[in-house]
Amino acid sequence: MTTVNLRSNESQEQLLKRFRKRVVKSGVLSTVRRKRWFVSKSELRRMEKKKAARRIKRRQYKTD
């Protein structure tokens, strides 16, 4: 769990900004979004294959 403590002479906006940065850095939101729906192993493998194909295609396009 991500926590931040209010520093002396720190505004609420600064505290909130620091909290958001920590949440993003910890990867909590991306994990929650990814686990929002159940994805079967076969579907996960298929998605990974698609990602890899796009990555390879992008790399080839950059080198040409």
HTML snippet that shows the backbone in 3Dmol.js (N, CA, C, O; Angstrom):
<script src="https://3Dmol.org/build/3Dmol-min.js"></script>
<div id="view" style="width:600px;height:400px;position:relative"></div>
<script>
const pdb = `
ATOM      1  N   MET A   1       0.845  -1.178   0.000  1.00  0.00           N
ATOM      2  CA  MET A   1       0.000   0.000   0.000  1.00  0.00           C
ATOM      3  C   MET A   1       0.892   1.243   0.000  1.00  0.00           C
ATOM      4  O   MET A   1       1.861   1.331   0.754  1.00  0.00           O
ATOM      5  N   THR A   2       0.548   2.180  -0.846  1.00  0.00           N
ATOM      6  CA  THR A   2       1.331   3.395  -0.984  1.00  0.00           C
ATOM      7  C   THR A   2       0.848   4.436   0.013  1.00  0.00           C
ATOM      8  O   THR A   2      -0.345   4.728   0.098  1.00  0.00           O
ATOM      9  N   THR A   3       1.792   4.993   0.765  1.00  0.00           N
ATOM     10  CA  THR A   3       1.445   6.039   1.719  1.00  0.00           C
ATOM     11  C   THR A   3       2.430   7.186   1.590  1.00  0.00           C
ATOM     12  O   THR A   3       3.590   6.995   1.226  1.00  0.00           O
ATOM     13  N   VAL A   4       1.948   8.380   1.895  1.00  0.00           N
ATOM     14  CA  VAL A   4       2.798   9.564   1.953  1.00  0.00           C
ATOM     15  C   VAL A   4       2.420  10.345   3.198  1.00  0.00           C
ATOM     16  O   VAL A   4       1.253  10.383   3.588  1.00  0.00           O
ATOM     17  N   ASN A   5       3.404  10.960   3.814  1.00  0.00           N
ATOM     18  CA  ASN A   5       3.159  11.771   4.996  1.00  0.00           C
ATOM     19  C   ASN A   5       3.310  13.243   4.641  1.00  0.00           C
ATOM     20  O   ASN A   5       4.173  13.622   3.849  1.00  0.00           O
ATOM     21  N   LEU A   6       2.471  14.048   5.231  1.00  0.00           N
ATOM     22  CA  LEU A   6       2.506  15.479   4.985  1.00  0.00           C
ATOM     23  C   LEU A   6       3.776  16.067   5.600  1.00  0.00           C
ATOM     24  O   LEU A   6       4.026  15.931   6.797  1.00  0.00           O
ATOM     25  N   ARG A   7       4.562  16.715   4.764  1.00  0.00           N
ATOM     26  CA  ARG A   7       5.780  17.359   5.242  1.00  0.00           C
ATOM     27  C   ARG A   7       5.432  18.748   5.779  1.00  0.00           C
ATOM     28  O   ARG A   7       4.374  19.298   5.475  1.00  0.00           O
ATOM     29  N   SER A   8       6.339  19.301   6.582  1.00  0.00           N
ATOM     30  CA  SER A   8       6.076  20.647   7.103  1.00  0.00           C
ATOM     31  C   SER A   8       6.097  21.640   5.946  1.00  0.00           C
ATOM     32  O   SER A   8       6.929  21.538   5.045  1.00  0.00           O
ATOM     33  N   ASN A   9       5.191  22.586   5.979  1.00  0.00           N
ATOM     34  CA  ASN A   9       5.042  23.621   4.945  1.00  0.00           C
ATOM     35  C   ASN A   9       4.766  23.039   3.555  1.00  0.00           C
ATOM     36  O   ASN A   9       5.196  23.610   2.553  1.00  0.00           O
ATOM     37  N   GLU A  10       4.064  21.926   3.487  1.00  0.00           N
ATOM     38  CA  GLU A  10       3.711  21.327   2.197  1.00  0.00           C
ATOM     39  C   GLU A  10       2.216  21.484   1.967  1.00  0.00           C
ATOM     40  O   GLU A  10       1.413  21.201   2.857  1.00  0.00           O
ATOM     41  N   SER A  11       1.844  21.930   0.784  1.00  0.00           N
ATOM     42  CA  SER A  11       0.424  22.122   0.485  1.00  0.00           C
ATOM     43  C   SER A  11      -0.227  20.780   0.151  1.00  0.00           C
ATOM     44  O   SER A  11       0.454  19.784  -0.096  1.00  0.00           O
ATOM     45  N   GLN A  12      -1.545  20.779   0.150  1.00  0.00           N
ATOM     46  CA  GLN A  12      -2.297  19.570  -0.175  1.00  0.00           C
ATOM     47  C   GLN A  12      -2.051  19.158  -1.620  1.00  0.00           C
ATOM     48  O   GLN A  12      -2.005  17.966  -1.925  1.00  0.00           O
ATOM     49  N   GLU A  13      -1.891  20.144  -2.523  1.00  0.00           N
ATOM     50  CA  GLU A  13      -1.645  19.850  -3.930  1.00  0.00           C
ATOM     51  C   GLU A  13      -0.307  19.130  -4.122  1.00  0.00           C
ATOM     52  O   GLU A  13      -0.204  18.176  -4.892  1.00  0.00           O
ATOM     53  N   GLN A  14       0.717  19.609  -3.404  1.00  0.00           N
ATOM     54  CA  GLN A  14       2.031  18.979  -3.500  1.00  0.00           C
ATOM     55  C   GLN A  14       1.992  17.552  -2.956  1.00  0.00           C
ATOM     56  O   GLN A  14       2.595  16.638  -3.518  1.00  0.00           O
ATOM     57  N   LEU A  15       1.271  17.384  -1.853  1.00  0.00           N
ATOM     58  CA  LEU A  15       1.123  16.064  -1.253  1.00  0.00           C
ATOM     59  C   LEU A  15       0.425  15.114  -2.219  1.00  0.00           C
ATOM     60  O   LEU A  15       0.854  13.974  -2.392  1.00  0.00           O
ATOM     61  N   LEU A  16      -0.644  15.579  -2.844  1.00  0.00           N
ATOM     62  CA  LEU A  16      -1.391  14.766  -3.793  1.00  0.00           C
ATOM     63  C   LEU A  16      -0.534  14.414  -5.006  1.00  0.00           C
ATOM     64  O   LEU A  16      -0.586  13.285  -5.493  1.00  0.00           O
ATOM     65  N   LYS A  17       0.250  15.367  -5.494  1.00  0.00           N
ATOM     66  CA  LYS A  17       1.135  15.133  -6.630  1.00  0.00           C
ATOM     67  C   LYS A  17       2.172  14.062  -6.286  1.00  0.00           C
ATOM     68  O   LYS A  17       2.437  13.169  -7.091  1.00  0.00           O
ATOM     69  N   ARG A  18       2.752  14.151  -5.099  1.00  0.00           N
ATOM     70  CA  ARG A  18       3.734  13.162  -4.653  1.00  0.00           C
ATOM     71  C   ARG A  18       3.108  11.774  -4.531  1.00  0.00           C
ATOM     72  O   ARG A  18       3.720  10.767  -4.889  1.00  0.00           O
ATOM     73  N   PHE A  19       1.871  11.741  -4.016  1.00  0.00           N
ATOM     74  CA  PHE A  19       1.153  10.467  -3.877  1.00  0.00           C
ATOM     75  C   PHE A  19       0.899   9.838  -5.242  1.00  0.00           C
ATOM     76  O   PHE A  19       1.115   8.640  -5.426  1.00  0.00           O
ATOM     77  N   ARG A  20       0.441  10.645  -6.201  1.00  0.00           N
ATOM     78  CA  ARG A  20       0.166  10.128  -7.545  1.00  0.00           C
ATOM     79  C   ARG A  20       1.425   9.565  -8.192  1.00  0.00           C
ATOM     80  O   ARG A  20       1.379   8.520  -8.841  1.00  0.00           O
ATOM     81  N   LYS A  21       2.548  10.255  -8.015  1.00  0.00           N
ATOM     82  CA  LYS A  21       3.811   9.777  -8.579  1.00  0.00           C
ATOM     83  C   LYS A  21       4.186   8.426  -7.989  1.00  0.00           C
ATOM     84  O   LYS A  21       4.633   7.532  -8.707  1.00  0.00           O
ATOM     85  N   ARG A  22       4.005   8.280  -6.688  1.00  0.00           N
ATOM     86  CA  ARG A  22       4.332   6.999  -6.040  1.00  0.00           C
ATOM     87  C   ARG A  22       3.428   5.881  -6.516  1.00  0.00           C
ATOM     88  O   ARG A  22       3.880   4.753  -6.712  1.00  0.00           O
ATOM     89  N   VAL A  23       2.151   6.189  -6.703  1.00  0.00           N
ATOM     90  CA  VAL A  23       1.204   5.177  -7.177  1.00  0.00           C
ATOM     91  C   VAL A  23       1.588   4.716  -8.580  1.00  0.00           C
ATOM     92  O   VAL A  23       1.587   3.519  -8.867  1.00  0.00           O
ATOM     93  N   VAL A  24       1.917   5.665  -9.452  1.00  0.00           N
ATOM     94  CA  VAL A  24       2.312   5.317 -10.818  1.00  0.00           C
ATOM     95  C   VAL A  24       3.595   4.494 -10.796  1.00  0.00           C
ATOM     96  O   VAL A  24       3.707   3.499 -11.512  1.00  0.00           O
ATOM     97  N   LYS A  25       4.555   4.901  -9.982  1.00  0.00           N
ATOM     98  CA  LYS A  25       5.838   4.214  -9.910  1.00  0.00           C
ATOM     99  C   LYS A  25       5.686   2.791  -9.372  1.00  0.00           C
ATOM    100  O   LYS A  25       6.395   1.883  -9.806  1.00  0.00           O
ATOM    101  N   SER A  26       4.773   2.597  -8.438  1.00  0.00           N
ATOM    102  CA  SER A  26       4.579   1.271  -7.855  1.00  0.00           C
ATOM    103  C   SER A  26       3.840   0.327  -8.805  1.00  0.00           C
ATOM    104  O   SER A  26       3.915  -0.890  -8.637  1.00  0.00           O
ATOM    105  N   GLY A  27       3.126   0.867  -9.800  1.00  0.00           N
ATOM    106  CA  GLY A  27       2.433   0.036 -10.781  1.00  0.00           C
ATOM    107  C   GLY A  27       1.103  -0.508 -10.306  1.00  0.00           C
ATOM    108  O   GLY A  27       0.586  -1.466 -10.882  1.00  0.00           O
ATOM    109  N   VAL A  28       0.544   0.077  -9.278  1.00  0.00           N
ATOM    110  CA  VAL A  28      -0.721  -0.407  -8.729  1.00  0.00           C
ATOM    111  C   VAL A  28      -1.855  -0.259  -9.741  1.00  0.00           C
ATOM    112  O   VAL A  28      -2.634  -1.192  -9.941  1.00  0.00           O
ATOM    113  N   LEU A  29      -1.951   0.896 -10.372  1.00  0.00           N
ATOM    114  CA  LEU A  29      -3.059   1.135 -11.307  1.00  0.00           C
ATOM    115  C   LEU A  29      -2.997   0.230 -12.517  1.00  0.00           C
ATOM    116  O   LEU A  29      -4.024  -0.279 -12.966  1.00  0.00           O
ATOM    117  N   SER A  30      -1.797   0.022 -13.055  1.00  0.00           N
ATOM    118  CA  SER A  30      -1.692  -0.857 -14.221  1.00  0.00           C
ATOM    119  C   SER A  30      -2.074  -2.285 -13.859  1.00  0.00           C
ATOM    120  O   SER A  30      -2.685  -2.989 -14.662  1.00  0.00           O
ATOM    121  N   THR A  31      -1.719  -2.711 -12.658  1.00  0.00           N
ATOM    122  CA  THR A  31      -2.091  -4.052 -12.204  1.00  0.00           C
ATOM    123  C   THR A  31      -3.607  -4.170 -12.065  1.00  0.00           C
ATOM    124  O   THR A  31      -4.197  -5.169 -12.478  1.00  0.00           O
ATOM    125  N   VAL A  32      -4.219  -3.174 -11.495  1.00  0.00           N
ATOM    126  CA  VAL A  32      -5.678  -3.190 -11.318  1.00  0.00           C
ATOM    127  C   VAL A  32      -6.375  -3.219 -12.666  1.00  0.00           C
ATOM    128  O   VAL A  32      -7.325  -3.978 -12.859  1.00  0.00           O
ATOM    129  N   ARG A  33      -5.909  -2.396 -13.604  1.00  0.00           N
ATOM    130  CA  ARG A  33      -6.529  -2.379 -14.931  1.00  0.00           C
ATOM    131  C   ARG A  33      -6.364  -3.717 -15.634  1.00  0.00           C
ATOM    132  O   ARG A  33      -7.280  -4.190 -16.307  1.00  0.00           O
ATOM    133  N   ARG A  34      -5.201  -4.322 -15.478  1.00  0.00           N
ATOM    134  CA  ARG A  34      -4.932  -5.596 -16.141  1.00  0.00           C
ATOM    135  C   ARG A  34      -5.784  -6.717 -15.542  1.00  0.00           C
ATOM    136  O   ARG A  34      -6.214  -7.618 -16.262  1.00  0.00           O
ATOM    137  N   LYS A  35      -6.029  -6.667 -14.248  1.00  0.00           N
ATOM    138  CA  LYS A  35      -6.774  -7.736 -13.586  1.00  0.00           C
ATOM    139  C   LYS A  35      -8.263  -7.446 -13.454  1.00  0.00           C
ATOM    140  O   LYS A  35      -8.984  -8.152 -12.749  1.00  0.00           O
ATOM    141  N   ARG A  36      -8.711  -6.407 -14.137  1.00  0.00           N
ATOM    142  CA  ARG A  36     -10.121  -6.031 -14.056  1.00  0.00           C
ATOM    143  C   ARG A  36     -11.026  -7.135 -14.585  1.00  0.00           C
ATOM    144  O   ARG A  36     -12.096  -7.387 -14.031  1.00  0.00           O
ATOM    145  N   TRP A  37     -10.594  -7.793 -15.659  1.00  0.00           N
ATOM    146  CA  TRP A  37     -11.346  -8.901 -16.237  1.00  0.00           C
ATOM    147  C   TRP A  37     -10.458 -10.125 -16.298  1.00  0.00           C
ATOM    148  O   TRP A  37      -9.237 -10.012 -16.404  1.00  0.00           O
ATOM    149  N   PHE A  38     -11.067 -11.281 -16.233  1.00  0.00           N
ATOM    150  CA  PHE A  38     -10.319 -12.527 -16.325  1.00  0.00           C
ATOM    151  C   PHE A  38      -9.925 -12.767 -17.774  1.00  0.00           C
ATOM    152  O   PHE A  38     -10.748 -12.633 -18.680  1.00  0.00           O
ATOM    153  N   VAL A  39      -8.671 -13.120 -17.988  1.00  0.00           N
ATOM    154  CA  VAL A  39      -8.178 -13.454 -19.322  1.00  0.00           C
ATOM    155  C   VAL A  39      -7.568 -14.848 -19.236  1.00  0.00           C
ATOM    156  O   VAL A  39      -6.669 -15.092 -18.432  1.00  0.00           O
ATOM    157  N   SER A  40      -8.061 -15.755 -20.067  1.00  0.00           N
ATOM    158  CA  SER A  40      -7.567 -17.123 -20.032  1.00  0.00           C
ATOM    159  C   SER A  40      -6.125 -17.180 -20.518  1.00  0.00           C
ATOM    160  O   SER A  40      -5.644 -16.254 -21.170  1.00  0.00           O
ATOM    161  N   LYS A  41      -5.445 -18.268 -20.197  1.00  0.00           N
ATOM    162  CA  LYS A  41      -4.041 -18.419 -20.583  1.00  0.00           C
ATOM    163  C   LYS A  41      -3.875 -18.420 -22.097  1.00  0.00           C
ATOM    164  O   LYS A  41      -2.924 -17.834 -22.615  1.00  0.00           O
ATOM    165  N   SER A  42      -4.785 -19.066 -22.808  1.00  0.00           N
ATOM    166  CA  SER A  42      -4.674 -19.111 -24.267  1.00  0.00           C
ATOM    167  C   SER A  42      -4.863 -17.717 -24.861  1.00  0.00           C
ATOM    168  O   SER A  42      -4.172 -17.344 -25.809  1.00  0.00           O
ATOM    169  N   GLU A  43      -5.793 -16.955 -24.308  1.00  0.00           N
ATOM    170  CA  GLU A  43      -6.010 -15.587 -24.769  1.00  0.00           C
ATOM    171  C   GLU A  43      -4.788 -14.718 -24.467  1.00  0.00           C
ATOM    172  O   GLU A  43      -4.400 -13.879 -25.281  1.00  0.00           O
ATOM    173  N   LEU A  44      -4.193 -14.922 -23.310  1.00  0.00           N
ATOM    174  CA  LEU A  44      -2.995 -14.180 -22.924  1.00  0.00           C
ATOM    175  C   LEU A  44      -1.841 -14.474 -23.871  1.00  0.00           C
ATOM    176  O   LEU A  44      -1.121 -13.564 -24.282  1.00  0.00           O
ATOM    177  N   ARG A  45      -1.664 -15.747 -24.218  1.00  0.00           N
ATOM    178  CA  ARG A  45      -0.608 -16.130 -25.164  1.00  0.00           C
ATOM    179  C   ARG A  45      -0.849 -15.499 -26.532  1.00  0.00           C
ATOM    180  O   ARG A  45       0.086 -15.025 -27.178  1.00  0.00           O
ATOM    181  N   ARG A  46      -2.102 -15.495 -26.967  1.00  0.00           N
ATOM    182  CA  ARG A  46      -2.443 -14.914 -28.258  1.00  0.00           C
ATOM    183  C   ARG A  46      -2.152 -13.414 -28.274  1.00  0.00           C
ATOM    184  O   ARG A  46      -1.641 -12.886 -29.262  1.00  0.00           O
ATOM    185  N   MET A  47      -2.479 -12.734 -27.180  1.00  0.00           N
ATOM    186  CA  MET A  47      -2.212 -11.305 -27.081  1.00  0.00           C
ATOM    187  C   MET A  47      -0.711 -11.027 -27.080  1.00  0.00           C
ATOM    188  O   MET A  47      -0.259 -10.066 -27.701  1.00  0.00           O
ATOM    189  N   GLU A  48       0.055 -11.855 -26.392  1.00  0.00           N
ATOM    190  CA  GLU A  48       1.511 -11.694 -26.358  1.00  0.00           C
ATOM    191  C   GLU A  48       2.124 -11.906 -27.743  1.00  0.00           C
ATOM    192  O   GLU A  48       3.056 -11.200 -28.128  1.00  0.00           O
ATOM    193  N   LYS A  49       1.600 -12.877 -28.487  1.00  0.00           N
ATOM    194  CA  LYS A  49       2.081 -13.106 -29.853  1.00  0.00           C
ATOM    195  C   LYS A  49       1.820 -11.894 -30.728  1.00  0.00           C
ATOM    196  O   LYS A  49       2.686 -11.488 -31.504  1.00  0.00           O
ATOM    197  N   LYS A  50       0.632 -11.314 -30.609  1.00  0.00           N
ATOM    198  CA  LYS A  50       0.294 -10.124 -31.379  1.00  0.00           C
ATOM    199  C   LYS A  50       1.225  -8.963 -31.031  1.00  0.00           C
ATOM    200  O   LYS A  50       1.691  -8.241 -31.913  1.00  0.00           O
ATOM    201  N   LYS A  51       1.489  -8.793 -29.731  1.00  0.00           N
ATOM    202  CA  LYS A  51       2.388  -7.734 -29.284  1.00  0.00           C
ATOM    203  C   LYS A  51       3.774  -7.920 -29.868  1.00  0.00           C
ATOM    204  O   LYS A  51       4.387  -6.966 -30.347  1.00  0.00           O
ATOM    205  N   ALA A  52       4.266  -9.147 -29.827  1.00  0.00           N
ATOM    206  CA  ALA A  52       5.601  -9.442 -30.340  1.00  0.00           C
ATOM    207  C   ALA A  52       5.669  -9.173 -31.837  1.00  0.00           C
ATOM    208  O   ALA A  52       6.655  -8.623 -32.328  1.00  0.00           O
ATOM    209  N   ALA A  53       4.627  -9.559 -32.559  1.00  0.00           N
ATOM    210  CA  ALA A  53       4.607  -9.334 -34.008  1.00  0.00           C
ATOM    211  C   ALA A  53       4.628  -7.842 -34.324  1.00  0.00           C
ATOM    212  O   ALA A  53       5.332  -7.410 -35.238  1.00  0.00           O
ATOM    213  N   ARG A  54       3.864  -7.059 -33.578  1.00  0.00           N
ATOM    214  CA  ARG A  54       3.864  -5.605 -33.782  1.00  0.00           C
ATOM    215  C   ARG A  54       5.234  -5.012 -33.464  1.00  0.00           C
ATOM    216  O   ARG A  54       5.716  -4.128 -34.173  1.00  0.00           O
ATOM    217  N   ARG A  55       5.853  -5.503 -32.398  1.00  0.00           N
ATOM    218  CA  ARG A  55       7.173  -5.008 -31.993  1.00  0.00           C
ATOM    219  C   ARG A  55       8.210  -5.300 -33.074  1.00  0.00           C
ATOM    220  O   ARG A  55       9.013  -4.433 -33.421  1.00  0.00           O
ATOM    221  N   ILE A  56       8.192  -6.526 -33.607  1.00  0.00           N
ATOM    222  CA  ILE A  56       9.131  -6.925 -34.662  1.00  0.00           C
ATOM    223  C   ILE A  56       8.895  -6.085 -35.915  1.00  0.00           C
ATOM    224  O   ILE A  56       9.844  -5.612 -36.540  1.00  0.00           O
ATOM    225  N   LYS A  57       7.630  -5.905 -36.276  1.00  0.00           N
ATOM    226  CA  LYS A  57       7.297  -5.118 -37.463  1.00  0.00           C
ATOM    227  C   LYS A  57       7.769  -3.676 -37.297  1.00  0.00           C
ATOM    228  O   LYS A  57       8.291  -3.082 -38.241  1.00  0.00           O
ATOM    229  N   ARG A  58       7.592  -3.120 -36.124  1.00  0.00           N
ATOM    230  CA  ARG A  58       8.015  -1.742 -35.845  1.00  0.00           C
ATOM    231  C   ARG A  58       9.538  -1.620 -35.952  1.00  0.00           C
ATOM    232  O   ARG A  58      10.045  -0.647 -36.509  1.00  0.00           O
ATOM    233  N   ARG A  59      10.257  -2.595 -35.426  1.00  0.00           N
ATOM    234  CA  ARG A  59      11.720  -2.575 -35.493  1.00  0.00           C
ATOM    235  C   ARG A  59      12.210  -2.672 -36.925  1.00  0.00           C
ATOM    236  O   ARG A  59      13.168  -1.995 -37.299  1.00  0.00           O
ATOM    237  N   GLN A  60      11.568  -3.502 -37.729  1.00  0.00           N
ATOM    238  CA  GLN A  60      11.949  -3.639 -39.129  1.00  0.00           C
ATOM    239  C   GLN A  60      11.680  -2.356 -39.885  1.00  0.00           C
ATOM    240  O   GLN A  60      12.467  -1.965 -40.748  1.00  0.00           O
ATOM    241  N   TYR A  61      10.586  -1.702 -39.574  1.00  0.00           N
ATOM    242  CA  TYR A  61      10.219  -0.475 -40.248  1.00  0.00           C
ATOM    243  C   TYR A  61      11.229   0.629 -39.943  1.00  0.00           C
ATOM    244  O   TYR A  61      11.558   1.429 -40.818  1.00  0.00           O
ATOM    245  N   LYS A  62      11.722   0.675 -38.704  1.00  0.00           N
ATOM    246  CA  LYS A  62      12.684   1.704 -38.296  1.00  0.00           C
ATOM    247  C   LYS A  62      14.032   1.501 -38.973  1.00  0.00           C
ATOM    248  O   LYS A  62      14.707   2.480 -39.293  1.00  0.00           O
ATOM    249  N   THR A  63      14.442   0.256 -39.197  1.00  0.00           N
ATOM    250  CA  THR A  63      15.761  -0.012 -39.779  1.00  0.00           C
ATOM    251  C   THR A  63      15.776   0.162 -41.287  1.00  0.00           C
ATOM    252  O   THR A  63      16.838   0.367 -41.874  1.00  0.00           O
ATOM    253  N   ASP A  64      14.618   0.084 -41.919  1.00  0.00           N
ATOM    254  CA  ASP A  64      14.564   0.224 -43.399  1.00  0.00           C
ATOM    255  C   ASP A  64      14.777   1.641 -43.838  1.00  0.00           C
ATOM    256  O   ASP A  64      14.762   1.925 -45.036  1.00  0.00           O
TER     257      ASP A  64
END
`;
const viewer = $3Dmol.createViewer("view");
viewer.addModel(pdb, "pdb");
viewer.setStyle({}, {cartoon: {color: "spectrum"}});
viewer.zoomTo();
viewer.render();
</script>
